[in-house]
Amino acid sequence: MSKVAFITGTTRGIGLELTKILLPKKYHVIATGRETKKSKGLSSLKSDYPNALTLIDLDVTDDEEISNLKSKLQGMQQIDLLINNAGIFAADDNQILEKIDSESTLKTFMVNTMGPLKVTQTLLPYLKKSKTPLVVNITSQMGSIDDNKMGRYYGYRMSKSALNMMTKSFSVDYPDIISIVMHPGWVQTDMGGKQAPVSPQDSAKGIVAVIENLKRKDSGKFYDFRGETLPW
Ligand SMILES: NC(=O)c1ccc[n+]([C@@H]2O[C@H](COP(=O)([O-])OP(=O)(O)OC[C@H]3O[C@@H](n4cnc5c(N)ncnc54)[C@H](OP(=O)(O)O)[C@@H]3O)[C@@H](O)[C@H]2O)c1
């Protein structure tokens, strides 16, 4: 039986590349995004993998869409791999203290922190049914408190530090589910920009290679896409 992966934020960027890599590895991928039908990348994958790819519209900040997930997953026995990838970087509003506004900072938290929390909470019964359950929360090195030498970027940094803490608690509370936070590198996506040194393909390939080798003892750790552990 093929493994089932559930990924958020797959319309573009790293989430789309993760979907592209997992499908030929015989995963059944449930690729979610705010408007999956508008994503050319997902449409083309759907024609190549009509049975192995399920597309579900999911805004991770929309409580109603999250509660409707179970009805959309009817017939699905288990989820083996959950990748909470959807994220935003509200650079202009969160860069310097003087410019921060609550609305933009809270929106960043809603997507980057509450989104993964709510999606994981909803999918927990499916993860518990897997023999090899794995939760990968895509964080950022910018969420590392130890590594913060440059300051600024309050909203984004805080949202990812909080995601790291959520993952740590989850790994303690659910020892049968391997859960980690993963820094994907500085990646050439809409978020990372053209000057980023890592291609989305290399980032996604690295992430998958790391998660394929995870053991139970690795749960609750902070990794990057090359398999290095990062400081909290
Ligand atoms: N790129 C980097 O250098 C870098 C570095 C460190 C960490 N990361 C993290 O890596 C993850 C992926 O980033 P990326 O570089 O691929 O960014 P991206 O190219 O901007 O793509 C972000 C994805 O998240 C989706 N998304 C945004 N808000 C959403 C919401 N409310 N509900 C569902 N999906 C939503 C977007 O969907 P729409 O198309 O609908 O907007 C898009 O599919 C993020 O968590 C990011 O923080 C990236």
The ligand as a Tripos MOL2 file, in Angstrom:
@<TRIPOS>MOLECULE
LIG
   48    52     1     0     0
SMALL
NO_CHARGES

@<TRIPOS>ATOM
      1 N1         12.0550   30.6210    0.5150 N.am      1 LIG1
      2 C1         12.8780   30.6770    1.5560 C.2       1 LIG1
      3 O1         14.0400   31.1600    1.4470 O.2       1 LIG1
      4 C2         12.4410   30.1410    2.8940 C.ar      1 LIG1
      5 C3         13.3910   30.1570    3.9350 C.ar      1 LIG1
      6 C4         13.0180   29.6440    5.1760 C.ar      1 LIG1
      7 C5         11.7560   29.1230    5.3580 C.ar      1 LIG1
      8 N2         10.8460   29.1250    4.3260 N.ar      1 LIG1
      9 C6          9.5230   28.5560    4.5910 C.3       1 LIG1
     10 O2          9.2180   27.6030    3.6000 O.3       1 LIG1
     11 C7          7.7880   27.5180    3.4140 C.3       1 LIG1
     12 C8          7.4470   27.6360    1.9340 C.3       1 LIG1
     13 O3          7.9370   28.8920    1.4800 O.3       1 LIG1
     14 P1          8.1630   29.2300   -0.0610 P.3       1 LIG1
     15 O4          9.5160   29.8400   -0.1640 O.co2     1 LIG1
     16 O5          7.7880   28.0890   -0.9220 O.co2     1 LIG1
     17 O6          7.1150   30.4300   -0.2140 O.3       1 LIG1
     18 P2          6.1940   30.8790   -1.4410 P.3       1 LIG1
     19 O7          6.8580   30.5890   -2.7230 O.co2     1 LIG1
     20 O8          5.7970   32.2760   -1.1150 O.co2     1 LIG1
     21 O9          4.9240   29.8960   -1.3120 O.3       1 LIG1
     22 C9          4.1470   29.9460   -0.1580 C.3       1 LIG1
     23 C10         3.0400   28.9440   -0.2680 C.3       1 LIG1
     24 O10         2.2310   29.0560    0.9240 O.3       1 LIG1
     25 C11         0.8990   29.2510    0.5230 C.3       1 LIG1
     26 N3          0.0950   29.9940    1.4930 N.ar      1 LIG1
     27 C12         0.2480   31.2620    1.9270 C.ar      1 LIG1
     28 N4         -0.7360   31.5850    2.7810 N.ar      1 LIG1
     29 C13        -1.5360   30.4760    2.8770 C.ar      1 LIG1
     30 C14        -2.7040   30.1690    3.5980 C.ar      1 LIG1
     31 N5         -3.3000   31.0590    4.3930 N.pl3     1 LIG1
     32 N6         -3.2450   28.9270    3.4640 N.ar      1 LIG1
     33 C15        -2.6760   28.0150    2.6610 C.ar      1 LIG1
     34 N7         -1.5750   28.2420    1.9340 N.ar      1 LIG1
     35 C16        -1.0070   29.4730    2.0490 C.ar      1 LIG1
     36 C17         0.9850   29.9980   -0.7970 C.3       1 LIG1
     37 O11        -0.2560   29.8750   -1.4600 O.3       1 LIG1
     38 P3         -0.8850   30.9980   -2.4470 P.3       1 LIG1
     39 O12        -0.3320   30.6820   -3.8040 O.co2     1 LIG1
     40 O13        -2.3440   30.7930   -2.3230 O.co2     1 LIG1
     41 O14        -0.4300   32.3350   -1.9250 O.co2     1 LIG1
     42 C18         2.1210   29.2170   -1.4550 C.3       1 LIG1
     43 O15         1.6560   28.0060   -1.9820 O.3       1 LIG1
     44 C19         7.1980   28.6480    4.2720 C.3       1 LIG1
     45 O16         6.7410   28.1200    5.4850 O.3       1 LIG1
     46 C20         8.3970   29.5590    4.5250 C.3       1 LIG1
     47 O17         8.2600   30.3080    5.7080 O.3       1 LIG1
     48 C21        11.1720   29.6130    3.0970 C.ar      1 LIG1
@<TRIPOS>BOND
     1     1     2 1
     2     2     3 2
     3     2     4 1
     4     4     5 ar
     5     4    48 ar
     6     5     6 ar
     7     6     7 ar
     8     7     8 ar
     9     8     9 1
    10     8    48 ar
    11     9    10 1
    12     9    46 1
    13    10    11 1
    14    11    12 1
    15    11    44 1
    16    12    13 1
    17    13    14 1
    18    14    15 2
    19    14    16 1
    20    14    17 1
    21    17    18 1
    22    18    19 2
    23    18    20 1
    24    18    21 1
    25    21    22 1
    26    22    23 1
    27    23    24 1
    28    23    42 1
    29    24    25 1
    30    25    26 1
    31    25    36 1
    32    26    27 ar
    33    26    35 ar
    34    27    28 ar
    35    28    29 ar
    36    29    30 ar
    37    29    35 ar
    38    30    31 1
    39    30    32 ar
    40    32    33 ar
    41    33    34 ar
    42    34    35 ar
    43    36    37 1
    44    36    42 1
    45    37    38 1
    46    38    39 2
    47    38    40 1
    48    38    41 1
    49    42    43 1
    50    44    45 1
    51    44    46 1
    52    46    47 1
@<TRIPOS>SUBSTRUCTURE
     1 LIG1         1 GROUP 0 **** ****
